[in-house]
Amino acid sequence: MPYISASIIMQLMTAVTPSLEALKKEGDAGRRKINQYTRYLTVVLALIQGIGMTFGLAGQNLAYSAEPAFGFYFVAVISLVTGAVFMMWLGEQITERGVGKRHLHADLRRIVAGLPGAIGQAFEQARQGELHILMLLAIGFVAIAVVYFVVVMERGQRRITINHARRQAGRYSAARPRSRAICR
């Protein structure tokens, strides 16, 4: 989330700040500089978010001790900031290698992180009789079919034939030989 927020902030700032707008118009060098500013802003936002989350956890008595010491706050904030920076780096690597869009990895991470819990909950509902076993199988089949369809569409290629127009030289077409009238 800090990287996505930083990207949005930098896009908005580029539109209203003349110096950032000039950087954007410089081409590749300007884009690299704006990306560097986005990374710095990501670290700042991750630090603010990490501090807030750490104090929130400690305030709800979710820390490992009743009275958390400085060490808890330090380790928790550093861990959260490091995780955000790692995810930013991972997203840049994905984009650089051409695997996918940079901002989509956060959504994928949330989906994958919630998947084991959702599967466990579905099995528990089926075990308790709240969800019929055939419905559970149908949901599993549909999920696998959707993943298969997405992979097939993503990897598919459509071959398109390209017909070039015939080259013309002067008034005559190159495909049709010129006829010479022979006068006798």
MDAnalysis code that builds the backbone (N, CA, C; Angstrom):
import MDAnalysis as mda
import numpy as np

u = mda.Universe.empty(552, n_residues=184, atom_resindex=np.repeat(np.arange(184), 3), trajectory=True)
u.add_TopologyAttr("name", ["N", "CA", "C"] * 184)
u.add_TopologyAttr("resid", np.arange(1, 185))
u.add_TopologyAttr("resname", ["MET", "PRO", "TYR", "ILE", "SER", "ALA", "SER", "ILE", "ILE", "MET", "GLN", "LEU", "MET", "THR", "ALA", "VAL", "THR", "PRO", "SER", "LEU", "GLU", "ALA", "LEU", "LYS", "LYS", "GLU", "GLY", "ASP", "ALA", "GLY", "ARG", "ARG", "LYS", "ILE", "ASN", "GLN", "TYR", "THR", "ARG", "TYR", "LEU", "THR", "VAL", "VAL", "LEU", "ALA", "LEU", "ILE", "GLN", "GLY", "ILE", "GLY", "MET", "THR", "PHE", "GLY", "LEU", "ALA", "GLY", "GLN", "ASN", "LEU", "ALA", "TYR", "SER", "ALA", "GLU", "PRO", "ALA", "PHE", "GLY", "PHE", "TYR", "PHE", "VAL", "ALA", "VAL", "ILE", "SER", "LEU", "VAL", "THR", "GLY", "ALA", "VAL", "PHE", "MET", "MET", "TRP", "LEU", "GLY", "GLU", "GLN", "ILE", "THR", "GLU", "ARG", "GLY", "VAL", "GLY", "LYS", "ARG", "HIS", "LEU", "HIS", "ALA", "ASP", "LEU", "ARG", "ARG", "ILE", "VAL", "ALA", "GLY", "LEU", "PRO", "GLY", "ALA", "ILE", "GLY", "GLN", "ALA", "PHE", "GLU", "GLN", "ALA", "ARG", "GLN", "GLY", "GLU", "LEU", "HIS", "ILE", "LEU", "MET", "LEU", "LEU", "ALA", "ILE", "GLY", "PHE", "VAL", "ALA", "ILE", "ALA", "VAL", "VAL", "TYR", "PHE", "VAL", "VAL", "VAL", "MET", "GLU", "ARG", "GLY", "GLN", "ARG", "ARG", "ILE", "THR", "ILE", "ASN", "HIS", "ALA", "ARG", "ARG", "GLN", "ALA", "GLY", "ARG", "TYR", "SER", "ALA", "ALA", "ARG", "PRO", "ARG", "SER", "ARG", "ALA", "ILE", "CYS", "ARG"])
u.atoms.positions = np.array([
    [0.807, -1.214, 0.000],
    [0.000, 0.000, 0.000],
    [0.845, 1.271, 0.000],
    [1.962, 1.330, 0.712],
    [2.724, 2.583, 0.658],
    [3.212, 2.916, -0.749],
    [3.594, 1.897, -1.527],
    [4.090, 2.181, -2.874],
    [2.969, 2.689, -3.773],
    [1.802, 2.074, -3.669],
    [0.677, 2.526, -4.491],
    [0.306, 3.953, -4.116],
    [0.272, 4.242, -2.824],
    [-0.033, 5.600, -2.371],
    [1.026, 6.577, -2.857],
    [2.292, 6.199, -2.770],
    [3.368, 7.076, -3.233],
    [3.280, 7.317, -4.733],
    [2.936, 6.287, -5.488],
    [2.785, 6.452, -6.944],
    [1.669, 7.430, -7.273],
    [0.557, 7.313, -6.576],
    [-0.573, 8.217, -6.821],
    [-0.196, 9.645, -6.443],
    [0.460, 9.798, -5.292],
    [0.872, 11.136, -4.858],
    [1.832, 11.754, -5.871],
    [2.789, 10.977, -6.363],
    [3.753, 11.514, -7.335],
    [3.083, 11.868, -8.658],
    [2.097, 11.100, -9.082],
    [1.379, 11.449, -10.306],
    [0.619, 12.758, -10.140],
    [-0.008, 12.925, -8.977],
    [-0.720, 14.174, -8.726],
    [0.254, 15.341, -8.598],
    [1.378, 15.111, -7.929],
    [2.369, 16.175, -7.771],
    [2.991, 16.562, -9.108],
    [3.147, 15.598, -10.009],
    [3.688, 15.893, -11.334],
    [2.769, 16.827, -12.096],
    [1.470, 16.682, -11.878],
    [0.516, 17.519, -12.594],
    [0.488, 18.956, -12.063],
    [0.830, 19.162, -10.776],
    [0.702, 20.504, -10.193],
    [2.043, 21.183, -9.922],
    [3.140, 20.445, -9.913],
    [4.445, 21.040, -9.629],
    [5.219, 21.214, -10.932],
    [5.581, 22.460, -11.271],
    [6.290, 22.692, -12.543],
    [7.632, 21.963, -12.643],
    [8.377, 21.858, -11.542],
    [9.683, 21.192, -11.622],
    [9.532, 19.692, -11.907],
    [8.524, 19.042, -11.293],
    [8.277, 17.623, -11.578],
    [7.726, 17.433, -12.984],
    [6.928, 18.388, -13.437],
    [6.402, 18.305, -14.805],
    [7.536, 18.437, -15.825],
    [8.508, 19.305, -15.518],
    [9.668, 19.433, -16.405],
    [10.491, 18.153, -16.406],
    [10.620, 17.522, -15.235],
    [11.322, 16.233, -15.176],
    [10.620, 15.178, -16.016],
    [9.303, 15.181, -15.960],
    [8.524, 14.195, -16.719],
    [8.748, 14.365, -18.217],
    [8.939, 15.610, -18.659],
    [9.128, 15.874, -20.085],
    [10.544, 15.608, -20.564],
    [11.469, 15.340, -19.637],
    [12.861, 15.095, -20.015],
    [13.082, 13.722, -20.631],
    [12.104, 12.870, -20.546],
    [12.235, 11.544, -21.138],
    [12.643, 10.498, -20.124],
    [13.545, 9.618, -20.538],
    [13.922, 8.474, -19.700],
    [14.644, 8.909, -18.422],
    [15.515, 9.889, -18.515],
    [16.247, 10.362, -17.326],
    [15.286, 10.969, -16.311],
    [14.321, 11.738, -16.784],
    [13.331, 12.325, -15.890],
    [12.442, 11.282, -15.248],
    [12.096, 10.276, -16.023],
    [11.256, 9.204, -15.487],
    [11.992, 8.442, -14.392],
    [13.292, 8.207, -14.596],
    [14.090, 7.527, -13.565],
    [14.160, 8.359, -12.293],
    [14.294, 9.670, -12.433],
    [14.367, 10.543, -11.266],
    [13.037, 10.553, -10.517],
    [11.918, 10.589, -11.252],
    [10.595, 10.549, -10.612],
    [10.394, 9.208, -9.914],
    [10.861, 8.118, -10.523],
    [10.773, 6.804, -9.869],
    [11.600, 6.775, -8.587],
    [12.747, 7.437, -8.600],
    [13.576, 7.505, -7.395],
    [12.844, 8.278, -6.298],
    [12.217, 9.392, -6.643],
    [11.432, 10.157, -5.662],
    [10.270, 9.321, -5.126],
    [9.668, 8.524, -6.006],
    [8.563, 7.656, -5.584],
    [9.052, 6.625, -4.574],
    [10.243, 6.082, -4.788],
    [10.799, 5.120, -3.841],
    [11.046, 5.760, -2.476],
    [11.619, 6.964, -2.476],
    [11.855, 7.661, -1.207],
    [10.539, 7.931, -0.485],
    [9.540, 8.372, -1.220],
    [8.230, 8.643, -0.618],
    [7.607, 7.349, -0.090],
    [7.849, 6.240, -0.776],
    [7.359, 4.941, -0.303],
    [7.939, 4.596, 1.060],
    [9.231, 4.819, 1.221],
    [9.873, 4.519, 2.506],
    [9.292, 5.406, 3.612],
    [9.086, 6.701, 3.318],
    [8.512, 7.609, 4.319],
    [7.098, 7.166, 4.696],
    [6.275, 6.855, 3.698],
    [4.906, 6.419, 3.986],
    [4.887, 5.082, 4.730],
    [5.802, 4.172, 4.373],
    [5.874, 2.887, 5.080],
    [6.301, 3.094, 6.525],
    [7.186, 4.043, 6.764],
    [7.616, 4.350, 8.127],
    [6.453, 4.898, 8.958],
    [5.701, 5.826, 8.378],
    [4.541, 6.390, 9.081],
    [3.502, 5.307, 9.345],
    [3.223, 4.509, 8.327],
    [2.239, 3.438, 8.479],
    [2.726, 2.387, 9.484],
    [4.003, 2.058, 9.444],
    [4.549, 1.077, 10.377],
    [4.470, 1.547, 11.822],
    [4.770, 2.811, 12.051],
    [4.671, 3.363, 13.407],
    [3.221, 3.322, 13.875],
    [2.310, 3.729, 13.006],
    [0.892, 3.702, 13.373],
    [0.393, 2.300, 13.670],
    [0.777, 1.342, 12.844],
    [0.335, -0.033, 13.069],
    [0.940, -0.613, 14.343],
    [2.200, -0.278, 14.613],
    [2.852, -0.797, 15.811],
    [2.195, -0.250, 17.077],
    [1.932, 1.045, 17.099],
    [1.261, 1.609, 18.265],
    [-0.174, 1.092, 18.378],
    [-0.817, 0.839, 17.243],
    [-2.162, 0.256, 17.264],
    [-2.156, -1.144, 17.852],
    [-1.175, -1.955, 17.461],
    [-1.060, -3.310, 18.020],
    [-0.786, -3.273, 19.515],
    [0.112, -2.375, 19.924],
    [0.435, -2.281, 21.348],
    [-0.760, -1.756, 22.144],
    [-1.527, -0.840, 21.554],
    [-2.698, -0.288, 22.237],
    [-3.814, -1.304, 22.425],
    [-3.860, -2.306, 21.570],
    [-4.887, -3.347, 21.682],
    [-4.368, -4.571, 22.437],
    [-3.228, -4.424, 23.080],
    [-2.590, -5.505, 23.833],
    [-2.278, -6.729, 22.960],
    [-1.892, -6.487, 21.712],
    [-1.527, -7.580, 20.811],
    [-0.019, -7.754, 20.714],
    [0.733, -7.009, 21.520],
    [2.181, -7.169, 21.561],
    [2.507, -8.403, 22.393],
    [3.724, -8.858, 22.304],
    [4.093, -10.083, 23.021],
    [4.245, -9.887, 24.524],
    [4.184, -8.652, 25.014],
    [4.210, -8.426, 26.464],
    [3.172, -7.348, 26.801],
    [2.773, -7.296, 28.056],
    [1.752, -6.334, 28.474],
    [2.270, -4.906, 28.349],
    [3.519, -4.682, 28.700],
    [4.152, -3.371, 28.575],
    [5.297, -3.481, 27.570],
    [5.021, -3.289, 26.270],
    [6.089, -3.456, 25.285],
    [7.184, -2.399, 25.465],
    [8.417, -2.849, 25.344],
    [9.572, -1.963, 25.475],
    [9.913, -1.360, 24.118],
    [10.961, -0.553, 24.108],
    [11.407, 0.088, 22.874],
    [11.765, -0.950, 21.816],
    [12.303, -2.078, 22.246],
    [12.702, -3.127, 21.307],
    [11.541, -3.632, 20.459],
    [10.359, -3.775, 21.072],
    [9.191, -4.216, 20.312],
    [8.854, -3.215, 19.211],
    [8.808, -1.944, 19.584],
    [8.460, -0.911, 18.599],
    [9.494, -0.847, 17.483],
    [10.760, -0.916, 17.851],
    [11.826, -0.830, 16.861],
    [11.771, -1.993, 15.881],
    [11.695, -3.202, 16.411],
    [11.680, -4.394, 15.550],
    [10.420, -4.422, 14.678],
    [9.280, -4.062, 15.255],
    [8.033, -4.097, 14.488],
    [8.054, -3.075, 13.354],
    [8.498, -1.856, 13.644],
    [8.535, -0.810, 12.603],
    [9.538, -1.183, 11.520],
    [10.724, -1.643, 11.909],
    [11.734, -2.035, 10.917],
    [11.219, -3.193, 10.063],
    [10.536, -4.142, 10.665],
    [9.996, -5.287, 9.911],
    [8.955, -4.831, 8.905],
    [8.063, -3.949, 9.316],
    [7.014, -3.482, 8.406],
    [7.590, -2.646, 7.264],
    [8.546, -1.778, 7.568],
    [9.167, -0.963, 6.516],
    [9.963, -1.840, 5.564],
    [10.699, -2.797, 6.101],
    [11.475, -3.700, 5.257],
    [10.566, -4.528, 4.352],
    [9.450, -4.982, 4.889],
    [8.493, -5.727, 4.065],
    [7.926, -4.884, 2.937],
    [7.615, -3.621, 3.220],
    [7.088, -2.733, 2.174],
    [8.137, -2.466, 1.100],
    [9.387, -2.250, 1.521],
    [10.462, -2.006, 0.552],
    [10.728, -3.267, -0.273],
    [10.678, -4.428, 0.363],
    [10.856, -5.679, -0.381],
    [9.750, -5.860, -1.422],
    [8.512, -5.571, -1.041],
    [7.408, -5.702, -1.998],
    [7.561, -4.705, -3.150],
    [8.059, -3.511, -2.856],
    [8.311, -2.534, -3.912],
    [9.384, -3.061, -4.866],
    [10.467, -3.593, -4.307],
    [11.527, -4.150, -5.137],
    [11.017, -5.320, -5.975],
    [10.227, -6.188, -5.341],
    [9.680, -7.339, -6.061],
    [8.792, -6.887, -7.213],
    [7.981, -5.875, -6.980],
    [7.137, -5.345, -8.049],
    [7.943, -4.768, -9.192],
    [9.046, -4.093, -8.882],
    [9.908, -3.556, -9.937],
    [10.574, -4.674, -10.718],
    [10.950, -5.744, -10.041],
    [11.549, -6.882, -10.733],
    [10.534, -7.553, -11.654],
    [9.308, -7.671, -11.187],
    [8.252, -8.268, -12.019],
    [8.036, -7.426, -13.262],
    [7.986, -6.119, -13.096],
    [7.789, -5.227, -14.239],
    [8.987, -5.285, -15.181],
    [10.187, -5.281, -14.628],
    [11.396, -5.291, -15.445],
    [11.515, -6.562, -16.266],
    [11.115, -7.675, -15.712],
    [11.201, -8.957, -16.415],
    [10.019, -9.167, -17.366],
    [9.050, -8.265, -17.336],
    [7.931, -8.359, -18.255],
    [6.872, -9.351, -17.837],
    [6.823, -9.714, -16.560],
    [5.855, -10.711, -16.113],
    [4.483, -10.094, -15.921],
    [4.404, -8.889, -15.433],
    [3.100, -8.287, -15.191],
    [3.208, -6.849, -14.778],
    [2.109, -6.289, -14.394],
    [2.061, -4.900, -13.966],
    [2.534, -4.774, -12.531],
    [3.188, -3.694, -12.247],
    [3.805, -3.475, -10.945],
    [2.781, -3.390, -9.823],
    [1.691, -2.685, -10.026],
    [0.736, -2.467, -8.939],
    [-0.161, -3.675, -8.684],
    [-0.176, -4.638, -9.573],
    [-1.048, -5.793, -9.400],
    [-0.493, -6.809, -8.405],
    [0.801, -6.733, -8.109],
    [1.355, -7.724, -7.186],
    [0.781, -7.569, -5.789],
    [0.399, -6.351, -5.404],
    [-0.189, -6.154, -4.073],
    [-1.552, -6.845, -3.987],
    [-2.336, -6.722, -5.042],
    [-3.632, -7.395, -5.057],
    [-3.462, -8.908, -5.051],
    [-2.521, -9.397, -5.823],
    [-2.259, -10.832, -5.861],
    [-1.800, -11.329, -4.492],
    [-0.964, -10.537, -3.818],
    [-0.476, -10.919, -2.495],
    [-1.631, -11.044, -1.514],
    [-2.572, -10.091, -1.552],
    [-3.732, -10.150, -0.644],
    [-4.597, -11.371, -0.937],
    [-4.792, -11.669, -2.196],
    [-5.621, -12.820, -2.576],
    [-4.956, -14.114, -2.126],
    [-3.665, -14.239, -2.412],
    [-2.951, -15.464, -2.050],
    [-2.868, -15.610, -0.536],
    [-2.690, -14.507, 0.186],
    [-2.612, -14.580, 1.650],
    [-3.946, -15.013, 2.254],
    [-5.060, -14.627, 1.652],
    [-6.365, -14.988, 2.186],
    [-6.880, -16.337, 1.720],
    [-6.198, -16.921, 0.737],
    [-6.665, -18.184, 0.156],
    [-6.680, -19.351, 1.140],
    [-5.641, -19.604, 1.919],
    [-5.701, -20.743, 2.859],
    [-6.841, -20.614, 3.875],
    [-7.061, -19.409, 4.380],
    [-8.150, -19.201, 5.331],
    [-9.513, -19.441, 4.704],
    [-9.679, -18.980, 3.456],
    [-10.961, -19.175, 2.769],
    [-11.211, -20.652, 2.483],
    [-10.161, -21.374, 2.090],
    [-10.314, -22.804, 1.822],
    [-10.645, -23.546, 3.114],
    [-9.933, -23.202, 4.179],
    [-10.202, -23.838, 5.466],
    [-11.617, -23.561, 5.960],
    [-12.073, -22.331, 5.771],
    [-13.437, -21.967, 6.184],
    [-14.476, -22.736, 5.366],
    [-14.222, -22.884, 4.071],
    [-15.165, -23.629, 3.232],
    [-15.238, -25.093, 3.658],
    [-14.081, -25.712, 3.939],
    [-14.086, -27.097, 4.393],
    [-14.784, -27.240, 5.749],
    [-14.567, -26.258, 6.620],
    [-15.217, -26.297, 7.935],
    [-16.737, -26.175, 7.797],
    [-17.198, -25.306, 6.897],
    [-18.637, -25.175, 6.664],
    [-19.206, -26.459, 6.075],
    [-18.442, -27.101, 5.191],
    [-18.906, -28.367, 4.626],
    [-18.949, -29.457, 5.695],
    [-17.987, -29.451, 6.586],
    [-17.947, -30.443, 7.659],
    [-19.110, -30.260, 8.627],
    [-19.483, -29.022, 8.898],
    [-20.576, -28.749, 9.819],
    [-21.953, -28.848, 9.159],
    [-21.982, -29.017, 7.852],
    [-23.249, -29.163, 7.159],
    [-23.849, -27.850, 6.678],
    [-23.153, -26.735, 6.869],
    [-23.660, -25.446, 6.412],
    [-23.523, -25.295, 4.897],
    [-22.592, -26.033, 4.305],
    [-22.336, -25.974, 2.871],
    [-22.353, -27.403, 2.347],
    [-23.189, -27.642, 1.357],
    [-23.310, -28.985, 0.794],
    [-22.015, -29.343, 0.077],
    [-21.628, -30.612, 0.167],
    [-20.373, -31.075, -0.421],
    [-20.359, -30.896, -1.938],
    [-21.516, -31.049, -2.594],
    [-21.581, -30.829, -4.047],
    [-21.349, -29.361, -4.390],
    [-21.842, -28.466, -3.527],
    [-21.610, -27.039, -3.751],
    [-20.125, -26.716, -3.593],
    [-19.488, -27.349, -2.619],
    [-18.054, -27.153, -2.418],
    [-17.269, -27.638, -3.638],
    [-17.637, -28.780, -4.175],
    [-16.984, -29.302, -5.377],
    [-17.234, -28.386, -6.578],
    [-18.451, -27.867, -6.687],
    [-18.770, -26.958, -7.790],
    [-17.940, -25.677, -7.702],
    [-17.806, -25.143, -6.490],
    [-16.991, -23.927, -6.301],
    [-15.542, -24.220, -6.670],
    [-15.017, -25.352, -6.242],
    [-13.647, -25.735, -6.591],
    [-13.465, -25.889, -8.086],
    [-14.446, -26.528, -8.758],
    [-14.379, -26.706, -10.203],
    [-14.400, -25.357, -10.916],
    [-15.284, -24.466, -10.498],
    [-15.374, -23.136, -11.123],
    [-14.074, -22.359, -10.909],
    [-13.487, -22.443, -9.715],
    [-12.231, -21.742, -9.441],
    [-11.117, -22.252, -10.348],
    [-11.010, -23.559, -10.497],
    [-9.988, -24.130, -11.368],
    [-10.249, -23.760, -12.822],
    [-11.509, -23.770, -13.247],
    [-11.850, -23.398, -14.621],
    [-11.516, -21.934, -14.898],
    [-11.761, -21.056, -13.947],
    [-11.450, -19.637, -14.136],
    [-9.945, -19.438, -14.259],
    [-9.171, -20.109, -13.401],
    [-7.711, -19.990, -13.483],
    [-7.214, -20.524, -14.820],
    [-7.751, -21.657, -15.248],
    [-7.364, -22.224, -16.540],
    [-7.695, -21.268, -17.682],
    [-8.901, -20.695, -17.666],
    [-9.322, -19.774, -18.719],
    [-8.433, -18.534, -18.755],
    [-8.096, -18.003, -17.592],
    [-7.236, -16.813, -17.539],
    [-5.854, -17.133, -18.104],
    [-5.309, -18.293, -17.750],
    [-3.991, -18.673, -18.255],
    [-4.036, -18.875, -19.765],
    [-5.064, -19.527, -20.269],
    [-5.180, -19.763, -21.708],
    [-5.302, -18.431, -22.458],
    [-6.109, -17.520, -21.942],
    [-6.274, -16.224, -22.600],
    [-4.997, -15.396, -22.533],
    [-4.308, -15.466, -21.417],
    [-3.080, -14.692, -21.247],
    [-1.965, -15.208, -22.143],
    [-1.875, -16.511, -22.293],
    [-0.799, -17.109, -23.070],
    [-1.145, -17.300, -24.542],
    [-2.395, -17.108, -24.900],
    [-2.829, -17.361, -26.267],
    [-2.275, -16.349, -27.253],
    [-2.154, -16.779, -28.499],
    [-1.710, -15.905, -29.569],
    [-2.674, -16.061, -30.730],
    [-2.889, -14.981, -31.400],
    [-3.719, -15.034, -32.601],
    [-2.853, -14.614, -33.769],
    [-2.732, -15.486, -34.702],
    [-1.910, -15.207, -35.875],
    [-2.756, -14.444, -36.887],
    [-2.234, -13.320, -37.291],
    [-2.946, -12.466, -38.246],
    [-2.071, -12.356, -39.482],
    [-2.652, -12.698, -40.620],
    [-1.897, -12.568, -41.863],
    [-1.916, -11.113, -42.300],
    [-0.791, -10.677, -42.793],
    [-0.663, -9.296, -43.239],
    [-0.435, -9.316, -44.735],
    [-1.330, -8.673, -45.453],
    [-1.210, -8.564, -46.904],
    [-0.696, -7.171, -47.239],
    [0.418, -7.142, -47.925],
    [1.012, -5.866, -48.297],
    [0.443, -5.430, -49.641],
    [0.301, -4.143, -49.799],
    [-0.156, -3.616, -51.082],
    [0.958, -3.783, -52.102],
    [0.583, -3.926, -53.352],
    [1.583, -4.081, -54.413],
    [2.300, -2.766, -54.640],
    [3.577, -2.888, -54.931],
    [4.383, -1.699, -55.154],
    [4.104, -1.149, -56.543],
    [3.926, 0.150, -56.622],
    [3.663, 0.761, -57.925],
    [4.858, 1.587, -58.352],
    [5.173, 1.480, -59.607],
    [6.239, 2.297, -60.193],
    [5.615, 3.133, -61.290],
    [5.515, 4.394, -61.049],
    [4.900, 5.262, -62.054],
    [3.415, 4.992, -62.170],
    [2.929, 4.886, -63.405],
    [1.508, 4.650, -63.626],
    [1.172, 3.173, -63.615],
    [2.176, 2.336, -63.716],
    [1.922, 0.908, -63.881],
    [2.202, 0.156, -62.587],
    [1.494, -0.919, -62.384],
    [1.688, -1.755, -61.214],
    [2.876, -2.666, -61.444],
    [3.660, -2.912, -60.404],
    [4.836, -3.781, -60.523],
    [4.418, -5.237, -60.692],
    [3.223, -5.570, -60.283],
    [2.767, -6.959, -60.398],
    [2.353, -7.286, -61.820],
    [1.989, -6.288, -62.593],
    [1.531, -6.512, -63.954],
    [2.605, -6.000, -64.910],
    [3.175, -6.878, -65.704],
    [4.235, -6.395, -66.612],
    [3.673, -5.427, -67.647],
    [4.511, -4.478, -67.993],
    [4.081, -3.505, -68.999],
    [4.014, -4.177, -70.365],
    [3.006, -3.832, -71.068],
    [2.910, -4.387, -72.439],
    [3.407, -3.324, -73.387],
    [4.232, -3.745, -74.314],
    [4.770, -2.808, -75.306],
    [4.079, -3.040, -76.634],
    [3.587, -2.000, -77.129],
    [2.951, -2.108, -78.433],
    [4.040, -2.024, -79.516],
    [4.018, -2.974, -80.349],
    [5.019, -2.995, -81.417],
    [4.334, -2.514, -82.685],
    [4.836, -1.437, -83.183],
    [4.272, -0.871, -84.420],
    [5.114, -1.325, -85.607],
    [4.493, -1.844, -86.625],
    [5.202, -2.254, -87.816],
    [4.783, -1.461, -88.971],
])
